[in-house]
Amino acid sequence: MFEDQWWSRLSPSTRAWLIDNNGDAVPDDVACEVANVGGPVAAEVASEDGPKPDLFYSDEIVDWVEQKSNYED
């Protein structure tokens, strides 16, 4: 699915979280909503803080969200 299609299906609070925390570890609920609307699946990365892996989006998605946030300002 094209990025604009899944992005527009996200709740405003999830879009805001992705913009405000772009590049950070992604909470399970945010990653789940993104995947449920056809967006990218976050990759698991071993956590330094515990046994559960952290979720992150690829550099390509991080860059895309940054570009998207520039249009929303």
PDB file of N, CA, C, O and CB in Angstrom:
ATOM      1  N   MET A   1       0.838  -1.174   0.000  1.00  0.00           N
ATOM      2  CA  MET A   1       0.000   0.000   0.000  1.00  0.00           C
ATOM      3  C   MET A   1       0.888   1.244   0.000  1.00  0.00           C
ATOM      4  O   MET A   1       1.902   1.289   0.697  1.00  0.00           O
ATOM      5  CB  MET A   1      -0.956  -0.006   1.215  1.00  0.00           C
ATOM      6  N   PHE A   2       0.516   2.219  -0.759  1.00  0.00           N
ATOM      7  CA  PHE A   2       1.273   3.459  -0.785  1.00  0.00           C
ATOM      8  C   PHE A   2       1.226   4.111   0.589  1.00  0.00           C
ATOM      9  O   PHE A   2       0.226   4.011   1.300  1.00  0.00           O
ATOM     10  CB  PHE A   2       0.725   4.416  -1.864  1.00  0.00           C
ATOM     11  N   GLU A   3       2.311   4.777   0.955  1.00  0.00           N
ATOM     12  CA  GLU A   3       2.429   5.360   2.280  1.00  0.00           C
ATOM     13  C   GLU A   3       1.271   6.298   2.612  1.00  0.00           C
ATOM     14  O   GLU A   3       0.755   6.266   3.730  1.00  0.00           O
ATOM     15  CB  GLU A   3       3.733   6.102   2.395  1.00  0.00           C
ATOM     16  N   ASP A   4       0.859   7.124   1.666  1.00  0.00           N
ATOM     17  CA  ASP A   4      -0.223   8.064   1.944  1.00  0.00           C
ATOM     18  C   ASP A   4      -1.519   7.346   2.289  1.00  0.00           C
ATOM     19  O   ASP A   4      -2.334   7.869   3.050  1.00  0.00           O
ATOM     20  CB  ASP A   4      -0.442   8.978   0.753  1.00  0.00           C
ATOM     21  N   GLN A   5      -1.716   6.162   1.743  1.00  0.00           N
ATOM     22  CA  GLN A   5      -2.949   5.436   2.020  1.00  0.00           C
ATOM     23  C   GLN A   5      -2.987   4.946   3.470  1.00  0.00           C
ATOM     24  O   GLN A   5      -4.001   5.120   4.145  1.00  0.00           O
ATOM     25  CB  GLN A   5      -3.093   4.253   1.058  1.00  0.00           C
ATOM     26  N   TRP A   6      -1.923   4.349   3.953  1.00  0.00           N
ATOM     27  CA  TRP A   6      -1.958   3.893   5.348  1.00  0.00           C
ATOM     28  C   TRP A   6      -1.852   5.058   6.306  1.00  0.00           C
ATOM     29  O   TRP A   6      -2.478   5.038   7.366  1.00  0.00           O
ATOM     30  CB  TRP A   6      -0.834   2.898   5.619  1.00  0.00           C
ATOM     31  N   TRP A   7      -1.076   6.076   5.964  1.00  0.00           N
ATOM     32  CA  TRP A   7      -0.893   7.237   6.842  1.00  0.00           C
ATOM     33  C   TRP A   7      -2.241   7.904   7.126  1.00  0.00           C
ATOM     34  O   TRP A   7      -2.524   8.272   8.266  1.00  0.00           O
ATOM     35  CB  TRP A   7       0.088   8.256   6.205  1.00  0.00           C
ATOM     36  N   SER A   8      -3.059   8.055   6.104  1.00  0.00           N
ATOM     37  CA  SER A   8      -4.347   8.720   6.274  1.00  0.00           C
ATOM     38  C   SER A   8      -5.319   7.895   7.107  1.00  0.00           C
ATOM     39  O   SER A   8      -6.304   8.437   7.609  1.00  0.00           O
ATOM     40  CB  SER A   8      -4.957   9.015   4.924  1.00  0.00           C
ATOM     41  N   ARG A   9      -5.070   6.615   7.263  1.00  0.00           N
ATOM     42  CA  ARG A   9      -5.943   5.737   8.057  1.00  0.00           C
ATOM     43  C   ARG A   9      -5.571   5.707   9.539  1.00  0.00           C
ATOM     44  O   ARG A   9      -6.310   5.156  10.355  1.00  0.00           O
ATOM     45  CB  ARG A   9      -5.896   4.330   7.502  1.00  0.00           C
ATOM     46  N   LEU A  10      -4.439   6.291   9.881  1.00  0.00           N
ATOM     47  CA  LEU A  10      -4.021   6.318  11.280  1.00  0.00           C
ATOM     48  C   LEU A  10      -4.828   7.344  12.064  1.00  0.00           C
ATOM     49  O   LEU A  10      -5.306   8.335  11.512  1.00  0.00           O
ATOM     50  CB  LEU A  10      -2.522   6.628  11.389  1.00  0.00           C
ATOM     51  N   SER A  11      -4.970   7.088  13.360  1.00  0.00           N
ATOM     52  CA  SER A  11      -5.615   8.084  14.216  1.00  0.00           C
ATOM     53  C   SER A  11      -4.697   9.299  14.308  1.00  0.00           C
ATOM     54  O   SER A  11      -3.480   9.172  14.175  1.00  0.00           O
ATOM     55  CB  SER A  11      -5.923   7.501  15.642  1.00  0.00           C
ATOM     56  N   PRO A  12      -5.277  10.470  14.533  1.00  0.00           N
ATOM     57  CA  PRO A  12      -4.450  11.677  14.675  1.00  0.00           C
ATOM     58  C   PRO A  12      -3.397  11.542  15.784  1.00  0.00           C
ATOM     59  O   PRO A  12      -2.285  12.053  15.649  1.00  0.00           O
ATOM     60  CB  PRO A  12      -5.340  12.883  14.961  1.00  0.00           C
ATOM     61  N   SER A  13      -3.744  10.860  16.868  1.00  0.00           N
ATOM     62  CA  SER A  13      -2.776  10.718  17.962  1.00  0.00           C
ATOM     63  C   SER A  13      -1.600   9.832  17.563  1.00  0.00           C
ATOM     64  O   SER A  13      -0.474  10.075  17.996  1.00  0.00           O
ATOM     65  CB  SER A  13      -3.461  10.143  19.201  1.00  0.00           C
ATOM     66  N   THR A  14      -1.840   8.817  16.753  1.00  0.00           N
ATOM     67  CA  THR A  14      -0.747   7.953  16.296  1.00  0.00           C
ATOM     68  C   THR A  14       0.140   8.696  15.308  1.00  0.00           C
ATOM     69  O   THR A  14       1.364   8.587  15.376  1.00  0.00           O
ATOM     70  CB  THR A  14      -1.301   6.668  15.650  1.00  0.00           C
ATOM     71  N   ARG A  15      -0.457   9.448  14.394  1.00  0.00           N
ATOM     72  CA  ARG A  15       0.349  10.256  13.478  1.00  0.00           C
ATOM     73  C   ARG A  15       1.213  11.243  14.262  1.00  0.00           C
ATOM     74  O   ARG A  15       2.396  11.412  13.968  1.00  0.00           O
ATOM     75  CB  ARG A  15      -0.557  11.011  12.476  1.00  0.00           C
ATOM     76  N   ALA A  16       0.617  11.887  15.255  1.00  0.00           N
ATOM     77  CA  ALA A  16       1.368  12.849  16.072  1.00  0.00           C
ATOM     78  C   ALA A  16       2.510  12.156  16.813  1.00  0.00           C
ATOM     79  O   ALA A  16       3.610  12.701  16.899  1.00  0.00           O
ATOM     80  CB  ALA A  16       0.433  13.551  17.080  1.00  0.00           C
ATOM     81  N   TRP A  17       2.259  10.964  17.345  1.00  0.00           N
ATOM     82  CA  TRP A  17       3.321  10.242  18.058  1.00  0.00           C
ATOM     83  C   TRP A  17       4.466   9.924  17.102  1.00  0.00           C
ATOM     84  O   TRP A  17       5.633  10.123  17.442  1.00  0.00           O
ATOM     85  CB  TRP A  17       2.771   8.936  18.695  1.00  0.00           C
ATOM     86  N   LEU A  18       4.141   9.436  15.916  1.00  0.00           N
ATOM     87  CA  LEU A  18       5.181   9.087  14.953  1.00  0.00           C
ATOM     88  C   LEU A  18       6.016  10.305  14.554  1.00  0.00           C
ATOM     89  O   LEU A  18       7.230  10.195  14.381  1.00  0.00           O
ATOM     90  CB  LEU A  18       4.556   8.458  13.715  1.00  0.00           C
ATOM     91  N   ILE A  19       5.382  11.444  14.411  1.00  0.00           N
ATOM     92  CA  ILE A  19       6.102  12.670  14.056  1.00  0.00           C
ATOM     93  C   ILE A  19       6.956  13.147  15.228  1.00  0.00           C
ATOM     94  O   ILE A  19       8.130  13.476  15.056  1.00  0.00           O
ATOM     95  CB  ILE A  19       5.113  13.778  13.630  1.00  0.00           C
ATOM     96  N   ASP A  20       6.366  13.183  16.411  1.00  0.00           N
ATOM     97  CA  ASP A  20       7.067  13.713  17.586  1.00  0.00           C
ATOM     98  C   ASP A  20       8.193  12.816  18.073  1.00  0.00           C
ATOM     99  O   ASP A  20       9.131  13.290  18.713  1.00  0.00           O
ATOM    100  CB  ASP A  20       6.092  13.928  18.704  1.00  0.00           C
ATOM    101  N   ASN A  21       8.108  11.520  17.776  1.00  0.00           N
ATOM    102  CA  ASN A  21       9.086  10.543  18.279  1.00  0.00           C
ATOM    103  C   ASN A  21       9.777   9.799  17.151  1.00  0.00           C
ATOM    104  O   ASN A  21      10.232   8.669  17.327  1.00  0.00           O
ATOM    105  CB  ASN A  21       8.406   9.544  19.203  1.00  0.00           C
ATOM    106  N   ASN A  22       9.855  10.435  15.999  1.00  0.00           N
ATOM    107  CA  ASN A  22      10.399   9.801  14.806  1.00  0.00           C
ATOM    108  C   ASN A  22      11.808   9.251  15.056  1.00  0.00           C
ATOM    109  O   ASN A  22      12.705   9.979  15.482  1.00  0.00           O
ATOM    110  CB  ASN A  22      10.422  10.798  13.647  1.00  0.00           C
ATOM    111  N   GLY A  23      11.983   7.964  14.785  1.00  0.00           N
ATOM    112  CA  GLY A  23      13.272   7.310  14.952  1.00  0.00           C
ATOM    113  C   GLY A  23      13.429   6.615  16.293  1.00  0.00           C
ATOM    114  O   GLY A  23      14.371   5.846  16.483  1.00  0.00           O
ATOM    115  N   ASP A  24      12.516   6.875  17.229  1.00  0.00           N
ATOM    116  CA  ASP A  24      12.574   6.246  18.551  1.00  0.00           C
ATOM    117  C   ASP A  24      11.970   4.845  18.503  1.00  0.00           C
ATOM    118  O   ASP A  24      11.324   4.461  17.527  1.00  0.00           O
ATOM    119  CB  ASP A  24      11.835   7.111  19.597  1.00  0.00           C
ATOM    120  N   ALA A  25      12.195   4.093  19.577  1.00  0.00           N
ATOM    121  CA  ALA A  25      11.531   2.801  19.721  1.00  0.00           C
ATOM    122  C   ALA A  25      10.022   3.041  19.696  1.00  0.00           C
ATOM    123  O   ALA A  25       9.533   4.015  20.268  1.00  0.00           O
ATOM    124  CB  ALA A  25      11.970   2.075  21.045  1.00  0.00           C
ATOM    125  N   VAL A  26       9.298   2.157  19.039  1.00  0.00           N
ATOM    126  CA  VAL A  26       7.865   2.324  18.819  1.00  0.00           C
ATOM    127  C   VAL A  26       7.085   1.474  19.824  1.00  0.00           C
ATOM    128  O   VAL A  26       7.344   0.277  19.949  1.00  0.00           O
ATOM    129  CB  VAL A  26       7.484   1.940  17.365  1.00  0.00           C
ATOM    130  N   PRO A  27       6.132   2.080  20.541  1.00  0.00           N
ATOM    131  CA  PRO A  27       5.301   1.296  21.458  1.00  0.00           C
ATOM    132  C   PRO A  27       4.476   0.257  20.697  1.00  0.00           C
ATOM    133  O   PRO A  27       4.141   0.447  19.528  1.00  0.00           O
ATOM    134  CB  PRO A  27       4.371   2.222  22.264  1.00  0.00           C
ATOM    135  N   ASP A  28       4.162  -0.826  21.369  1.00  0.00           N
ATOM    136  CA  ASP A  28       3.394  -1.905  20.745  1.00  0.00           C
ATOM    137  C   ASP A  28       2.080  -1.413  20.144  1.00  0.00           C
ATOM    138  O   ASP A  28       1.720  -1.821  19.040  1.00  0.00           O
ATOM    139  CB  ASP A  28       3.111  -2.991  21.763  1.00  0.00           C
ATOM    140  N   ASP A  29       1.356  -0.538  20.855  1.00  0.00           N
ATOM    141  CA  ASP A  29       0.050  -0.101  20.359  1.00  0.00           C
ATOM    142  C   ASP A  29       0.171   0.722  19.080  1.00  0.00           C
ATOM    143  O   ASP A  29      -0.684   0.628  18.199  1.00  0.00           O
ATOM    144  CB  ASP A  29      -0.669   0.710  21.425  1.00  0.00           C
ATOM    145  N   VAL A  30       1.222   1.523  18.974  1.00  0.00           N
ATOM    146  CA  VAL A  30       1.450   2.310  17.757  1.00  0.00           C
ATOM    147  C   VAL A  30       1.818   1.374  16.602  1.00  0.00           C
ATOM    148  O   VAL A  30       1.261   1.486  15.510  1.00  0.00           O
ATOM    149  CB  VAL A  30       2.574   3.371  17.984  1.00  0.00           C
ATOM    150  N   ALA A  31       2.748   0.459  16.839  1.00  0.00           N
ATOM    151  CA  ALA A  31       3.159  -0.484  15.799  1.00  0.00           C
ATOM    152  C   ALA A  31       1.986  -1.335  15.333  1.00  0.00           C
ATOM    153  O   ALA A  31       1.860  -1.634  14.145  1.00  0.00           O
ATOM    154  CB  ALA A  31       4.286  -1.383  16.308  1.00  0.00           C
ATOM    155  N   CYS A  32       1.133  -1.720  16.267  1.00  0.00           N
ATOM    156  CA  CYS A  32      -0.033  -2.541  15.924  1.00  0.00           C
ATOM    157  C   CYS A  32      -1.011  -1.758  15.052  1.00  0.00           C
ATOM    158  O   CYS A  32      -1.512  -2.284  14.059  1.00  0.00           O
ATOM    159  CB  CYS A  32      -0.741  -3.034  17.200  1.00  0.00           C
ATOM    160  N   GLU A  33      -1.287  -0.505  15.415  1.00  0.00           N
ATOM    161  CA  GLU A  33      -2.203   0.304  14.605  1.00  0.00           C
ATOM    162  C   GLU A  33      -1.652   0.512  13.198  1.00  0.00           C
ATOM    163  O   GLU A  33      -2.386   0.385  12.218  1.00  0.00           O
ATOM    164  CB  GLU A  33      -2.456   1.663  15.276  1.00  0.00           C
ATOM    165  N   VAL A  34      -0.365   0.829  13.095  1.00  0.00           N
ATOM    166  CA  VAL A  34       0.246   1.042  11.776  1.00  0.00           C
ATOM    167  C   VAL A  34       0.113  -0.219  10.925  1.00  0.00           C
ATOM    168  O   VAL A  34      -0.288  -0.148   9.764  1.00  0.00           O
ATOM    169  CB  VAL A  34       1.739   1.441  11.919  1.00  0.00           C
ATOM    170  N   ALA A  35       0.447  -1.364  11.500  1.00  0.00           N
ATOM    171  CA  ALA A  35       0.357  -2.622  10.746  1.00  0.00           C
ATOM    172  C   ALA A  35      -1.086  -2.942  10.369  1.00  0.00           C
ATOM    173  O   ALA A  35      -1.345  -3.439   9.273  1.00  0.00           O
ATOM    174  CB  ALA A  35       0.950  -3.777  11.563  1.00  0.00           C
ATOM    175  N   ASN A  36      -2.025  -2.660  11.269  1.00  0.00           N
ATOM    176  CA  ASN A  36      -3.436  -2.976  11.013  1.00  0.00           C
ATOM    177  C   ASN A  36      -4.043  -2.152   9.879  1.00  0.00           C
ATOM    178  O   ASN A  36      -5.008  -2.587   9.251  1.00  0.00           O
ATOM    179  CB  ASN A  36      -4.240  -2.759  12.269  1.00  0.00           C
ATOM    180  N   VAL A  37      -3.491  -0.973   9.609  1.00  0.00           N
ATOM    181  CA  VAL A  37      -4.017  -0.156   8.505  1.00  0.00           C
ATOM    182  C   VAL A  37      -3.218  -0.354   7.222  1.00  0.00           C
ATOM    183  O   VAL A  37      -3.428   0.360   6.241  1.00  0.00           O
ATOM    184  CB  VAL A  37      -4.009   1.323   8.892  1.00  0.00           C
ATOM    185  N   GLY A  38      -2.303  -1.320   7.227  1.00  0.00           N
ATOM    186  CA  GLY A  38      -1.555  -1.634   6.013  1.00  0.00           C
ATOM    187  C   GLY A  38      -0.200  -0.973   5.919  1.00  0.00           C
ATOM    188  O   GLY A  38       0.436  -1.002   4.866  1.00  0.00           O
ATOM    189  N   GLY A  39       0.249  -0.375   7.013  1.00  0.00           N
ATOM    190  CA  GLY A  39       1.555   0.273   7.021  1.00  0.00           C
ATOM    191  C   GLY A  39       2.678  -0.714   7.255  1.00  0.00           C
ATOM    192  O   GLY A  39       2.448  -1.921   7.327  1.00  0.00           O
ATOM    193  N   PRO A  40       3.891  -0.205   7.373  1.00  0.00           N
ATOM    194  CA  PRO A  40       5.049  -1.081   7.551  1.00  0.00           C
ATOM    195  C   PRO A  40       5.041  -1.761   8.904  1.00  0.00           C
ATOM    196  O   PRO A  40       4.493  -1.243   9.877  1.00  0.00           O
ATOM    197  CB  PRO A  40       6.332  -0.296   7.384  1.00  0.00           C
ATOM    198  N   VAL A  41       5.654  -2.923   8.947  1.00  0.00           N
ATOM    199  CA  VAL A  41       5.807  -3.656  10.192  1.00  0.00           C
ATOM    200  C   VAL A  41       7.134  -3.233  10.819  1.00  0.00           C
ATOM    201  O   VAL A  41       8.173  -3.222  10.158  1.00  0.00           O
ATOM    202  CB  VAL A  41       5.750  -5.209   9.956  1.00  0.00           C
ATOM    203  N   ALA A  42       7.081  -2.888  12.094  1.00  0.00           N
ATOM    204  CA  ALA A  42       8.291  -2.486  12.802  1.00  0.00           C
ATOM    205  C   ALA A  42       9.158  -3.712  13.068  1.00  0.00           C
ATOM    206  O   ALA A  42       8.650  -4.792  13.368  1.00  0.00           O
ATOM    207  CB  ALA A  42       7.940  -1.765  14.129  1.00  0.00           C
ATOM    208  N   ALA A  43      10.457  -3.533  12.956  1.00  0.00           N
ATOM    209  CA  ALA A  43      11.406  -4.627  13.180  1.00  0.00           C
ATOM    210  C   ALA A  43      11.775  -4.700  14.657  1.00  0.00           C
ATOM    211  O   ALA A  43      11.907  -3.678  15.331  1.00  0.00           O
ATOM    212  CB  ALA A  43      12.677  -4.441  12.312  1.00  0.00           C
ATOM    213  N   GLU A  44      11.937  -5.916  15.141  1.00  0.00           N
ATOM    214  CA  GLU A  44      12.369  -6.122  16.519  1.00  0.00           C
ATOM    215  C   GLU A  44      13.883  -5.989  16.599  1.00  0.00           C
ATOM    216  O   GLU A  44      14.615  -6.551  15.785  1.00  0.00           O
ATOM    217  CB  GLU A  44      11.911  -7.507  17.044  1.00  0.00           C
ATOM    218  N   VAL A  45      14.339  -5.232  17.598  1.00  0.00           N
ATOM    219  CA  VAL A  45      15.760  -5.038  17.851  1.00  0.00           C
ATOM    220  C   VAL A  45      15.998  -5.351  19.312  1.00  0.00           C
ATOM    221  O   VAL A  45      15.258  -4.880  20.175  1.00  0.00           O
ATOM    222  CB  VAL A  45      16.227  -3.585  17.491  1.00  0.00           C
ATOM    223  N   ALA A  46      17.022  -6.143  19.604  1.00  0.00           N
ATOM    224  CA  ALA A  46      17.308  -6.516  20.986  1.00  0.00           C
ATOM    225  C   ALA A  46      17.375  -5.269  21.864  1.00  0.00           C
ATOM    226  O   ALA A  46      18.005  -4.270  21.516  1.00  0.00           O
ATOM    227  CB  ALA A  46      18.631  -7.310  21.075  1.00  0.00           C
ATOM    228  N   SER A  47      16.711  -5.359  23.001  1.00  0.00           N
ATOM    229  CA  SER A  47      16.645  -4.226  23.921  1.00  0.00           C
ATOM    230  C   SER A  47      17.816  -4.249  24.886  1.00  0.00           C
ATOM    231  O   SER A  47      18.240  -5.311  25.341  1.00  0.00           O
ATOM    232  CB  SER A  47      15.325  -4.236  24.694  1.00  0.00           C
ATOM    233  N   GLU A  48      18.338  -3.061  25.197  1.00  0.00           N
ATOM    234  CA  GLU A  48      19.386  -2.946  26.201  1.00  0.00           C
ATOM    235  C   GLU A  48      18.786  -2.917  27.607  1.00  0.00           C
ATOM    236  O   GLU A  48      19.493  -3.131  28.592  1.00  0.00           O
ATOM    237  CB  GLU A  48      20.229  -1.688  25.954  1.00  0.00           C
ATOM    238  N   ASP A  49      17.481  -2.651  27.697  1.00  0.00           N
ATOM    239  CA  ASP A  49      16.834  -2.461  28.995  1.00  0.00           C
ATOM    240  C   ASP A  49      16.076  -3.673  29.508  1.00  0.00           C
ATOM    241  O   ASP A  49      15.530  -3.621  30.610  1.00  0.00           O
ATOM    242  CB  ASP A  49      15.902  -1.318  28.913  1.00  0.00           C
ATOM    243  N   GLY A  50      16.024  -4.740  28.767  1.00  0.00           N
ATOM    244  CA  GLY A  50      15.268  -5.889  29.232  1.00  0.00           C
ATOM    245  C   GLY A  50      15.177  -6.977  28.193  1.00  0.00           C
ATOM    246  O   GLY A  50      15.746  -6.872  27.106  1.00  0.00           O
ATOM    247  N   PRO A  51      14.445  -8.039  28.543  1.00  0.00           N
ATOM    248  CA  PRO A  51      14.374  -9.208  27.658  1.00  0.00           C
ATOM    249  C   PRO A  51      13.487  -9.008  26.431  1.00  0.00           C
ATOM    250  O   PRO A  51      13.663  -9.698  25.428  1.00  0.00           O
ATOM    251  CB  PRO A  51      13.873 -10.387  28.430  1.00  0.00           C
ATOM    252  N   LYS A  52      12.538  -8.072  26.497  1.00  0.00           N
ATOM    253  CA  LYS A  52      11.633  -7.852  25.370  1.00  0.00           C
ATOM    254  C   LYS A  52      12.307  -6.949  24.340  1.00  0.00           C
ATOM    255  O   LYS A  52      12.826  -5.892  24.699  1.00  0.00           O
ATOM    256  CB  LYS A  52      10.293  -7.229  25.849  1.00  0.00           C
ATOM    257  N   PRO A  53      12.310  -7.346  23.066  1.00  0.00           N
ATOM    258  CA  PRO A  53      12.941  -6.500  22.038  1.00  0.00           C
ATOM    259  C   PRO A  53      12.156  -5.205  21.821  1.00  0.00           C
ATOM    260  O   PRO A  53      10.940  -5.164  22.008  1.00  0.00           O
ATOM    261  CB  PRO A  53      13.056  -7.269  20.710  1.00  0.00           C
ATOM    262  N   ASP A  54      12.861  -4.164  21.428  1.00  0.00           N
ATOM    263  CA  ASP A  54      12.239  -2.904  21.048  1.00  0.00           C
ATOM    264  C   ASP A  54      11.823  -2.985  19.581  1.00  0.00           C
ATOM    265  O   ASP A  54      12.363  -3.785  18.818  1.00  0.00           O
ATOM    266  CB  ASP A  54      13.206  -1.705  21.291  1.00  0.00           C
ATOM    267  N   LEU A  55      10.873  -2.161  19.202  1.00  0.00           N
ATOM    268  CA  LEU A  55      10.404  -2.099  17.822  1.00  0.00           C
ATOM    269  C   LEU A  55      10.869  -0.798  17.192  1.00  0.00           C
ATOM    270  O   LEU A  55      10.766   0.271  17.793  1.00  0.00           O
ATOM    271  CB  LEU A  55       8.863  -2.222  17.752  1.00  0.00           C
ATOM    272  N   PHE A  56      11.381  -0.904  15.971  1.00  0.00           N
ATOM    273  CA  PHE A  56      11.847   0.273  15.242  1.00  0.00           C
ATOM    274  C   PHE A  56      11.412   0.165  13.790  1.00  0.00           C
ATOM    275  O   PHE A  56      11.264  -0.930  13.248  1.00  0.00           O
ATOM    276  CB  PHE A  56      13.388   0.419  15.342  1.00  0.00           C
ATOM    277  N   TYR A  57      11.205   1.338  13.164  1.00  0.00           N
ATOM    278  CA  TYR A  57      10.954   1.375  11.732  1.00  0.00           C
ATOM    279  C   TYR A  57      12.264   1.565  10.989  1.00  0.00           C
ATOM    280  O   TYR A  57      13.238   2.081  11.537  1.00  0.00           O
ATOM    281  CB  TYR A  57       9.960   2.496  11.377  1.00  0.00           C
ATOM    282  N   SER A  58      12.273   1.147   9.752  1.00  0.00           N
ATOM    283  CA  SER A  58      13.469   1.264   8.916  1.00  0.00           C
ATOM    284  C   SER A  58      13.826   2.725   8.707  1.00  0.00           C
ATOM    285  O   SER A  58      12.993   3.613   8.890  1.00  0.00           O
ATOM    286  CB  SER A  58      13.257   0.569   7.560  1.00  0.00           C
ATOM    287  N   ASP A  59      15.073   2.964   8.321  1.00  0.00           N
ATOM    288  CA  ASP A  59      15.518   4.333   8.014  1.00  0.00           C
ATOM    289  C   ASP A  59      14.662   4.954   6.921  1.00  0.00           C
ATOM    290  O   ASP A  59      14.387   6.154   6.944  1.00  0.00           O
ATOM    291  CB  ASP A  59      16.994   4.340   7.588  1.00  0.00           C
ATOM    292  N   GLU A  60      14.247   4.142   5.972  1.00  0.00           N
ATOM    293  CA  GLU A  60      13.405   4.636   4.881  1.00  0.00           C
ATOM    294  C   GLU A  60      12.082   5.177   5.420  1.00  0.00           C
ATOM    295  O   GLU A  60      11.633   6.240   4.991  1.00  0.00           O
ATOM    296  CB  GLU A  60      13.144   3.519   3.856  1.00  0.00           C
ATOM    297  N   ILE A  61      11.458   4.468   6.345  1.00  0.00           N
ATOM    298  CA  ILE A  61      10.190   4.916   6.925  1.00  0.00           C
ATOM    299  C   ILE A  61      10.413   6.132   7.807  1.00  0.00           C
ATOM    300  O   ILE A  61       9.612   7.067   7.782  1.00  0.00           O
ATOM    301  CB  ILE A  61       9.529   3.786   7.734  1.00  0.00           C
ATOM    302  N   VAL A  62      11.489   6.136   8.587  1.00  0.00           N
ATOM    303  CA  VAL A  62      11.810   7.297   9.431  1.00  0.00           C
ATOM    304  C   VAL A  62      11.976   8.542   8.568  1.00  0.00           C
ATOM    305  O   VAL A  62      11.454   9.604   8.905  1.00  0.00           O
ATOM    306  CB  VAL A  62      13.097   7.040  10.256  1.00  0.00           C
ATOM    307  N   ASP A  63      12.697   8.417   7.463  1.00  0.00           N
ATOM    308  CA  ASP A  63      12.887   9.547   6.547  1.00  0.00           C
ATOM    309  C   ASP A  63      11.558   9.989   5.945  1.00  0.00           C
ATOM    310  O   ASP A  63      11.302  11.185   5.812  1.00  0.00           O
ATOM    311  CB  ASP A  63      13.874   9.175   5.428  1.00  0.00           C
ATOM    312  N   TRP A  64      10.708   9.025   5.580  1.00  0.00           N
ATOM    313  CA  TRP A  64       9.415   9.345   4.993  1.00  0.00           C
ATOM    314  C   TRP A  64       8.538  10.101   5.992  1.00  0.00           C
ATOM    315  O   TRP A  64       7.883  11.078   5.629  1.00  0.00           O
ATOM    316  CB  TRP A  64       8.711   8.066   4.526  1.00  0.00           C
ATOM    317  N   VAL A  65       8.524   9.650   7.250  1.00  0.00           N
ATOM    318  CA  VAL A  65       7.739  10.336   8.284  1.00  0.00           C
ATOM    319  C   VAL A  65       8.265  11.760   8.486  1.00  0.00           C
ATOM    320  O   VAL A  65       7.481  12.692   8.670  1.00  0.00           O
ATOM    321  CB  VAL A  65       7.787   9.547   9.624  1.00  0.00           C
ATOM    322  N   GLU A  66       9.584  11.927   8.451  1.00  0.00           N
ATOM    323  CA  GLU A  66      10.148  13.267   8.587  1.00  0.00           C
ATOM    324  C   GLU A  66       9.668  14.179   7.455  1.00  0.00           C
ATOM    325  O   GLU A  66       9.289  15.326   7.692  1.00  0.00           O
ATOM    326  CB  GLU A  66      11.684  13.202   8.600  1.00  0.00           C
ATOM    327  N   GLN A  67       9.687  13.668   6.248  1.00  0.00           N
ATOM    328  CA  GLN A  67       9.204  14.453   5.103  1.00  0.00           C
ATOM    329  C   GLN A  67       7.716  14.772   5.271  1.00  0.00           C
ATOM    330  O   GLN A  67       7.277  15.891   5.007  1.00  0.00           O
ATOM    331  CB  GLN A  67       9.445  13.686   3.771  1.00  0.00           C
ATOM    332  N   LYS A  68       6.956  13.783   5.709  1.00  0.00           N
ATOM    333  CA  LYS A  68       5.521  13.983   5.916  1.00  0.00           C
ATOM    334  C   LYS A  68       5.284  15.048   6.977  1.00  0.00           C
ATOM    335  O   LYS A  68       4.381  15.871   6.831  1.00  0.00           O
ATOM    336  CB  LYS A  68       4.838  12.663   6.322  1.00  0.00           C
ATOM    337  N   SER A  69       6.076  15.047   8.038  1.00  0.00           N
ATOM    338  CA  SER A  69       5.886  16.030   9.108  1.00  0.00           C
ATOM    339  C   SER A  69       6.185  17.439   8.611  1.00  0.00           C
ATOM    340  O   SER A  69       5.577  18.400   9.084  1.00  0.00           O
ATOM    341  CB  SER A  69       6.779  15.695  10.312  1.00  0.00           C
ATOM    342  N   ASN A  70       7.092  17.576   7.685  1.00  0.00           N
ATOM    343  CA  ASN A  70       7.405  18.899   7.138  1.00  0.00           C
ATOM    344  C   ASN A  70       6.211  19.481   6.364  1.00  0.00           C
ATOM    345  O   ASN A  70       6.021  20.697   6.329  1.00  0.00           O
ATOM    346  CB  ASN A  70       8.639  18.815   6.219  1.00  0.00           C
ATOM    347  N   TYR A  71       5.414  18.603   5.748  1.00  0.00           N
ATOM    348  CA  TYR A  71       4.238  19.061   5.023  1.00  0.00           C
ATOM    349  C   TYR A  71       3.104  19.414   5.957  1.00  0.00           C
ATOM    350  O   TYR A  71       2.247  20.222   5.601  1.00  0.00           O
ATOM    351  CB  TYR A  71       3.784  18.013   4.047  1.00  0.00           C
ATOM    352  N   GLU A  72       3.074  18.824   7.157  1.00  0.00           N
ATOM    353  CA  GLU A  72       1.983  19.065   8.092  1.00  0.00           C
ATOM    354  C   GLU A  72       2.218  20.290   8.967  1.00  0.00           C
ATOM    355  O   GLU A  72       1.303  20.720   9.669  1.00  0.00           O
ATOM    356  CB  GLU A  72       1.779  17.854   8.961  1.00  0.00           C
ATOM    357  N   ASP A  73       3.417  20.861   8.943  1.00  0.00           N
ATOM    358  CA  ASP A  73       3.692  22.039   9.771  1.00  0.00           C
ATOM    359  C   ASP A  73       2.995  23.268   9.228  1.00  0.00           C
ATOM    360  O   ASP A  73       3.117  24.351   9.802  1.00  0.00           O
ATOM    361  CB  ASP A  73       5.190  22.292   9.860  1.00  0.00           C
TER     362      ASP A  73
END
